[in-house]
């Protein structure tokens, strides 16, 4: 009987790794993944992916001071009124505080809209994520232009 119990104790972690350790990425890695998902969704104009990422209470403050809600921002992406052609992000920092994560980043964005010229933006942004029952959701975006 002792041999059977010893064998089970040794073999269980090998046969069922999920029982041996929780297979979750650290919160900062999860947030970095969401940030990449956000970039991909913006540059592909994937309104459905953005709708999944954004919380219903999203406050999206652009570098020009314009403020969008989740609904108004998704509408602008769907209609083509806002189109992100490319972006380059660097100096990304993630700080996690219990169920809240703050991301700071430098980004260069090339964007346009229906019939308008390309706008180049050199800015920094802050993102705030909140962990909810359905996972992490982006609740705030604030962008600030960097003077030339």
C-alpha positions, 0 to 999 in steps of 0.5 A: 500500500505504501508503495502504491501511494509513493508511486502515485505521489511521484507520478501524479505531477508527471501525468497531470502537470496542471495539478502540479502547477497553475499554468498561467502567465504572470500578469505582466506577460498577460498584459504585454500579450493584450498590448500586442493584441491591441496593436494588431487589432488597430492596424487591421481595423479589427473592431470586433477584437477591439470590442472584446479588449475594451471595457464598456466604460472605456475612456479613450483620450486622443493626443489632440484632446478628443475623447471617445467612448468604447462605442464612438471609438469602435464606430470610427474604426468600423467606418474607416473614419480612423485607420491606423496604417502602422505603429511602432511601440517601444519603451513599454513598461507594465506595472501591476497593482493587484487587479489593476495594470498600468502600461506606459509606452512610446509609440509612433503611429501612421494613420489616416482616415477616409480621404485624408492625408496620413498623420504621423504621431510621435507620442507616449501613451498610458493604458489602464487595465482592470482584471474582471471576472472575464479577464483583463479589460482596457478601461483607459487610454491617454496619449500625449504628443512629444514635441518635435 
